[in-house]
Amino acid sequence: MTRPYYLGSPQWSDPKWNTQLPPGGSPLERYSQVLNTVEGNTSFYATPSLAQCAQWRAQVPDDFRFLFKFPKAISHDQLLAGPTAEIRSFLEIIAPLEDVLGPFLLQLPAAFGPEHLDRLWHFIDGLPEPLTCAVEVRHMAFFSKGDAEKTLNRGLRERRLARVCLDSRALFSAQPENETIVHAQRKKPRLPVHVLPVDAPPVIRYVGHPDLEANRPFLAPWVEKVAGWIEDGQRPYVFMHMPDNGDALSLAALWSDLLKRRLPQLDALELGGEQPQMGLF
């Protein structure tokens, strides 16, 4: 698979994907034949074993990238103020994956505010090279365009780190007419979309509308943005979420089709099974 950007989902396995992914091998092997990155949500809730990490490395090609999240205990419970030994232990466990690691997804809770920024810089500056982070914030002060946001953005630029952009507008445009949508809207934050130009691969996390076709107008600006980044020689990360992530591959296929119309030289996303009709407009 040759793709000048990274496209993935928040997980590498779902029962709905059995007919959409190539046959044979483990779920991760099948997934990595189609998509070339994944969010490492598993590490947010529980640290994998060293053996698991070695197995995962054997199942993906060299061009694949894992964007693991730091454990919840480090980022949320301790707000980055935990013991250095705990961080070092986590990094030692995932060492078998070092050559296929993208930036860590350092997802911070709404409780992590401007008063905690010194912790963020201390945490990031203490990571051993070549490890790096892409930072996702949720405190509203970081979206107000005031001093707090300027300080955050300046610190990220100085360290050449991406600010993760979470776009949940499509999700919140949906009527909460079933429990799946209600749960997704309760779980995902509703934040302004701020993109920080920086000398690092951009990271976009898009959370879709449950009606696949309703995503087209929300995806259109990202098609232009991502196409521009690719044309400028950057290699962004784009992750596709859905209220039911069993539908994430279909959303990725729609996205890939829209981007290929803008950049015809791109490879098509090849999925098996019955795919949504893309239409001409």
N, C-alpha and C positions, 0 to 999 in steps of 0.2 A: 504494500500500500504506500503510495507516494502522495502526500498531502502537505501543502505549504503552510498549514496551520493545524492546530490540534482541536479535534472534535470529540466530545464524550458526553457521558451522563453521570448521575450521582452514584451509580452502582454498576456492577458488571453481570448481574444475574437477575432474572425475573421469569416466572413461569410463562408469561405471555410471549417471551422472546424465543421460545423453543423452535418455532417455525420461521423466525426471521433471521436467525443467525446460522452460519454454516454448520453442518453436522460434525460430530466427532470432537473428542477432547473434552477438557474441563470447561465450565462456563466462562472462565477468564480467557482461555485459549480461543474459544469461539468468538467472544466479544472483541478480542484484540485483532482479529482478522478483518473487522469491519470498522471499528473506531480506534483511535490511537491515543486516547487519554481517558482517565477516570478520576473522579473525586474519591479520595480515600476516606469515606465516611466511617468505615469500620474502625479506624484508629481513634476516632473521636469518642466512641463509646467504650471500646475495649482495646488494649494494646495487643497486637498479634504476637505470636511467638517467633523466635528466630527461625525455626524450621518452616513456619508458614511463609515468612518473607522469602526464604530461599526457594520454596516451591513456586511462589508467585513470579519470582524473577525468571525461573525456567520456563514459564508459560507464556511469556510475552516477547515480541521482537525488540531489537535494540532501539528502535525509533519510538517505542511506546513510552508514555510518561504517566506516572502516578502523582497526583497532587494530594498528598495525605494531609489530614487535619491533625493538629496537635491534640492530644487527649483533652477531654472536657475538664478533667481535674486541673490541668495546667492553665488553660485559656479562660475557663468560666468560673470554676470553683475558687481558684487561687488568684485570678486576674493577673497572671504572669509573675506573681510574687513567690512562687513555690521554690523549693530547694533546687539548686543547680544539679545535684546528683540525680534527681527525678528526670530532668530533661535529658541529661547525658545517658541515662539508662534507656530511654525511649529511642534516642538516636542510635545507640549501639544495636538495638534489636532490629531496626530497619536497615542496618548497614548493608545486607546482601542486595538491597534494591538501589544502592547509591547511584549507579550509572543510568538508571531509568527514573530517577526522581526529577520532577519539575519543581517549581517552588512549593514550599509548604503552604497550605491554606490556613493562615492564622486568622481564624474566625473569632471575633471578640463580641461579647454580649452587650446589650444596651447599658448594663451597669458599668461598663468600661468607658469612662468619660475623660474629658480633658485633663483632669487632675492625675490621671494614670499614665500620661504619655511618657514620662521618664522611664516607667517600667517597660514600655514597649521598646524604646530605643535601647535600653540595657539588655533586654531579651534578644533582640535582633542582632545587636553588635557582638553578643556572646556566642552566636552560632558559629561552628567551625566551617571554614571554607571547604568546598564550594557551595554549601547549603545556603539557601536563601528562602525568603517568604514572599507571599502576596497577602496583603492585609485587608481584611473585611471588617469594617466598623458598623455599629448599629446605634450608637448614641446620637440623638438628634442634633447635638451641638456640632457634630462633624458634618452636618448637612446644611448649616445655617449661613455659610459663606462669610462667617465672622472670623475672629482671631483664632478660635479653636480649630476650625477647618484649615485655615491658612497655615497654622503651625504643624498640623498633621501632614498636609500636603508637602510642605517644605521639607520636613524630616524624611518623608518617603522619597522625594526627588533627590535629596542629598545622598541617600543610600541606594538609589536606582532600583527602587522597589515599586511594584504595581499596587495600586489600590483596587481591590476586587470590586467590580460593579455587579450588584444584584438587581436585576430588573424583574419585578413581580407585577408590573402594571397589567399585563394580560390576565394573570390569575385573578386580580382583584376587580377586573371588569366583568367577571363571570357572576351570575346570580348564584347565591349559596343554596342551590336546590337539592343537593344530596349531601350525605355525610362525608363523602370523599372531598368535595369542594370545601365544605365547612372546615374539615380538619386541616386541609392545606392552607386555607386562609388564616386559620388560627395559629398555625405553626410558622408560616413564613412572615417575615417583617414587611411592612409597607413603607418603603423609603423612597426619597427622591433618587433619580438616576444621575450620579455624578461620575464623569469619566476624567481621570487624571492623566494628562499627557506626561509620560515619563519614559526614561531609557530602560525599559524592561518589557517583556512580553505582556500585553494586556490580558486580563482574565475577566471573562463575562460569564455570569451565571443567570440564565434566562429561565423564568418559571412561566410555563405556558397556560393558555386558556384550555379547558377540557375539550372544547370543540376545536378540532385540529385546524379547520379552515379559518376560524376566527383569529388565528395567530398571524395571518399574513400581514395585516397593517402594522402590527407590533414588531414583526421581524424586519420589515422593509428598511427602517433606518439602520438597523444593525448590519444588514447586507452591505449597505454603502460604507459603513464604518469599517467593517472587517475587510472588505475588498480593498479599501484604501490602505489599511495597515499592511495587507499582503503585498500590494503594489509597492509599498515603501520598504519592503524587505523585512518587515517584522513577522513574527510567527505567534499570533495570539492563541489563547485557549478559549474555547467556546463550549459551555456545558448546557445541555438541554434537560430541563426538569418538567414534569407534568404533575398535576394533582394525584394521578395514579401513574407512578413511574413505569408501569407496564406499557404505557403509551409513549414513553420517552424516545424509543427508536423510531416510531412513526413521525414524531416531531423532528428528530434529527434528519430523517429522510426529506421532509418538507423543507427544512432549512437548507440542506445540501442542494436540493433542486433550485431553490431561489438564488443561492450564491453562485451556482454553476451558470445560471443565466447571465449573471453579472460578470463572471470570470469563466468563460467557456472552456479554458484550458484545464480546469480542475477535473479530477476523476469523479465519477458519479458514486454515490453511496449505494453499494450493492447489498440489498437485503433480500432474503427469501420470503416466501409466503405472499399473501395478498396485501398489496400496499395501497395507500390512499390515492385516489385520482387527483393529479396535480392541476389539471386544467391549463388553459393558456393564459389566463389573467388572474 
